[in-house]
Amino acid sequence: MSRIGKNPIDIPAGVEVSVGASEIQVKGPKGSLTTPVHETVEYKVEDGKVFVTRVNDTRAARGQHGLRRTLLANCVEGVSKGYSKALEVVGVGYKVSVQGKKVVLAVGYSHPVEFDLPAGIEAKAEGSKLTIDGIDKQLVGEVAAQIRRVRPPEPYKGKGIKYVDEIIRRKAGKSGK
């Protein structure tokens, strides 16, 4: 039995889960999300909890059991609490600002780089720190990764865009000592 899949998902107050034929709809105070249903996995909503069980013991069913439970748990947490990723812009003269639905990055290129935020994602800039917020965990992580790709941190001086909790391994450079 999947160690992750067998755990029930607690539904917090204010969150509503409805199981359909092809997808599960999760509504909460922050918005609504859907996640697809797989034919080898069954969902039951009872007593403020969602139970995820597999139909049979095939390899495909075992593979989907924990995955589908985690995707549903991420939806429930997203509509109740939301997700956040923090990025830090490190470098002399490197700046970040948010203008409406755009993130404007000045990171050493001859021009400022503008990044359009997708629907459902919000950004806040405080000094050299950029915080990305949203209810979809996958989308928040993807937007943060795309912004980081504009100027990834380099190993000699550590300049670039990095996650706040990321540790950059430094190289010695030409001196080599």
N, C-alpha and C positions, 0 to 999 in steps of 0.2 A: 504494500500500500504506500502511496506517495505520502511522505511526511508533511509536505506542504498542503497537498490536496485534501487530506482528511480533516484538516482544521476548519471549523465553521467560521463564517465571516459575520461579525457583529454589525448590525445595522444601527447607527446612531440615531438619536431623536432628530426628526426633521428630514430624514432621508427615506425615499420611497424606491423600492426595487420591484420592477415588473418584468416577468419572464415571458418573452414572445417566442414565436416559432423559429425565427432566424436571428434574433438579437435580444439582448437584455437592456432595458432602459433603466437608468439610475438618475433620479431627480433629487436635488438637495438645495440648500440655501445659496450655494454659489453658482448653480447652473445645472445642466443635465448632460449626461454622457451615455453613449451606447457602446456595447462590446458584443462581438459576434458570438453565436452559439455553435459548438461543434457537435456533430451527431453522436460521438462516442461518450459524451458527458451529459449528465442530467443535473438539473438545478431544482432545489426545493426551498421555498421561503416559509419558515415556521418560527413562531415565537421570537421575532426580532432577529433572526439569524438566517443566513443562506447556507445550505448544505450542498456541496458539490460532490457528486458520486459518478463513477464511471459505469457504463453499461455492461462492458465485458472486460476481459483481461488481456486483450491483444496489445501488441507493441504500440500501435497508434493511440489506443485509449490511455495506456500508461503515460505516454509522452504528453498527451493533451491535458491530463488530469490536473497536475500542479500548475501548468501554464494558464489554463482557463480560470482557475481559482485565484491566481495572482492578478490576472487582468481585471477580474471583477472586484477584487479587494482594492486595487489601485483606483478604479472608478468610484467606489464608495468613499475612499479617503479623499479623493480629489474634489468631489462635490460637497464634502463636509468641511475639510480644512484647506485644501488647495496645496499646490506644490511651488517650490521656489528654488532657484539656482542663483548663486552669487558669483560674479566674475570680477576680476581686478585688472586694471590697466596699469602696467608697470613700465616706466621709461621716462626720460627727460623730455618734456614737451608733449607727452602722450595725454590725450584728453578724451572723455566720453560725455555725451549729452543726449538727452531724449527730447525730441521735438514732435509732439503729437504721437503718431503711430510709427515714428522713425527713430532709429538709434544712429547718431552721427558720431563716427570714430575718427579722431586725428591720431594716427599711429605710425607716423614716420613716412608716409607716402607723400607725393607731391600734391595730393588732393584729399579732402575729407571723404571717408567711405560712409555711404548711407545704407543702412540695413532696414528694410521694411518689415515690420512685425506682422505676423499672421493674425487672423481673427482669434480672439480668446486669450491672447498673450498681452501682458502689460509689463512695462519696464520702468525702473526708477534709477536715476543716476545720482549718487552722492559722492562728490569728489572724484576719486579714481575708481570707485566701486559701482558696478552695475548689477542690479537685482532683477531677475526675470521671474514673473509670477504667472500662474495659470492653473486650470483645474485638470488638464490632461498631462499626466506625467511624461509620456513619450514626447509630446510636442514641446514641453518646457525644456527637456533635455536636448532635443534636436535643435531648437533655436539657440540654446546656449552653446552647443557644439559648433553651429554655423558661425556665430559671432566670434568664437575663439579661433576658428580657421582663418579669419581675416588677417591676423598676425599672431601665430602661435609663439609661445615663449622660446627664446633661444638659450642655449646652455652656457654661454660665456658671461654675459652680463645679466641674464634673466629678464631682458626686455620683452614685452609682448602682452598678449591677453591670456590670463590664466584663471583657473578656478580658484576661489579663495582658499580652499583647503588643499590645493595641489602643491606639491613640493617639486621644485625644479632641480634636477641633478646638475651641478655645475662642473664645467671642465676647466682645466688649469690654463689653457691658452698656449701662447708661444713659449713662455718661460718654462713650462712643463715641470715645475718643482712643487 
